[in-house]
Amino acid sequence: MNHSSAFFAAKTLIPQNCDLTKWSVVACDQYTSEPNYWKEVDEFVKNDPSTYHMIIPEIYLESPDVDKRITNVNQTMQQYINDNLFKTVDSLIYVERTERSGQVRRGIVGCIDLEQYDYQKGSSSFIRATEKTVLERIPARVNVRQNAALELPHVMVLIDDDKKAIIEPLSDLKENFSVLYDFSLMQNSGHITGYQIPKDAEENVLAKLADLEDPQYFAQKYQAKDAPALAYAIGDGNHSLASAKTCYENLKKTLPKEKYENHPARYALVELVNLHDDSLAFEAIHRVLFNVDAHDFLSEMKTYYDVSDTPIENAQHFAYVSEDKEGDIYVKNPSSNLPVGTFQNFADDYLAKHSGKIDYIHGEDITKKLGKEKGNIGFLFPCMKKEELFATVIADGSLPRKTFSMGHAEDKRFYLECRTIK
């Protein structure tokens, strides 16, 4: 029986004898413009065991006390290990996440081989980034990870299984699986249940994944005869994964081959999700520029591109909202296949020469609210169809950064399982 060469079971650590609602915290790259969210988490968790004490929310990554926070993270991880907080599960884990809407997202927690992942643009690896990796965002995350004893995943890796033959059948078998955890998530974020996948079902999953990795299957499915196979696409958490890869590559420089080849840092814990899962909705990620002259920004854009504010056939379209006006922009000579990429190319260029900063916002309402504040301007984009994802990445390489989001912030992956990386 063939086995997946890039995804397999990990020795996964699950916390015991603690309040799992306090333990499990949303991905660190959420609520980056909403400090109150993280303040509420802090007040709710207090000093109880929690992944909150093992991560640094991105909103704090540039704070003056970040080094102290990193030290605290490393000490907390070691303390939890010393306190025997975890039990080890040596198998794949089947996860059912009930979102706030009531829809259920299904996934499998296991680990991927970082030797088979490359986040660089133009990469031809089995495991690829779907969006452009912002290299400047990696060092701060490497600082958090490089001395850490444990990793916690918020990475979601997508497979293109339109027949729903790999993850979905586990739902009918779960009655016979042991339940590892089953609890409600904090901040009204739904519910999560995890099951230990027994060996026979695990073998079956890994054999089916091996078929997805087969170059002939790939060439036929995507009519991509000479293109290298893309079996796994990173849906969420690419910068965290890129940081894991960077830490591993740094480690390789210090160890002999026989040591690094089997080092735990070679692998990264992730959740595998089917692109065609019914719960998985792609949503646009909007932009807000802070501390800029909105009028100047718009007028510069009109010299950068051939732009109209009334509809034009075949032009790319997006909308904006500022303190004193809102409107539409139609670009006749776009620089990217997607409107968000065309906008980003200009915005990067503009911000390199002017003051101001950009943030990436999930949700139209908050984008409009922030865009209307003095000194700000918000931009709203249409969303790509999820069925186009693999074909687009195969044809064009990675998409512009922050092109799409998979669901609302409260439905993002929460930290829960851990793995030793030292």
C-alpha angles and dihedrals in degrees: 000000000000119000131207109260096202107037127046146139119299133201091257123194117221120189117243134203097009137105101273093196087062092039097057118072132178122260113290093238094065128096092018092159096039110075090171091068092059091042089056090049090051092050093046096048099039108166097329119121106282142151084234087078090052099052138056112223108228091240086072099041092100097039117122092244095053094116090055089049091052091051090050091050092053093046092048092052091051091046092052090050091048090049090055090236093156139068118204121238113195100197143062114287123222112215130196113191116191106206126213089264091057094251116132123229116200125207146156122231115215137120135274129213109247089205085072096048127083123173096188117115111261091027118161098195126130090246115047142174113249092204135044111276112230101222093200089064095060105070094061090052092045087056089056095046106036097081097027119122093206140035126213118198129226090156116121116197119198130217123193099229104152091169089059089224102137115045103014097063089062088072090069092047099046094094086075095046125094113250111236098181137354120177148123119268122235125258094033092293101144131251138299134204125183127196131193108240110224119232098258093052089044091054089052093051093048092049091052091048089052088059090054089053092053110115093215092053089048095049091050097045097050099028086238105137100172099024117110112250118267108200102158127036122191108239101174135008099029094149091053090050091046088053091051089051091049092050090050093048090049090051092051089062090060102042137062114252096255089056100047096040090068098030115128089231088068088076135056129205113236142159116245113215131179113243086219095055105134092231094054109100121172113223129189118252110223129206133232122190115207127204096008134126100252094199092051092047092053095045092049089050088056091057092044094052137021096256137180130184093210126068117280125184114258093003120132113250136206134151135229138202127195137167095281107018148021132198150138132278124207115190116203096185105039121185095210138040090245128054091231090056092049090051093045093053090056096040092052090051093047095047091050087064102033137046120257136082137242129224130189113233131197112212134035096238096057090044091054092044093051093040091058093055117105113275094016137100126192128207125203123204137194117244128246118236112256092225088066095057105092095038091049094049091047092050102036106020120234119354123240111286117276093012097147141002127215103231134318124323093254090054095054120116113284122215111253117127121059137197133199113247100174 
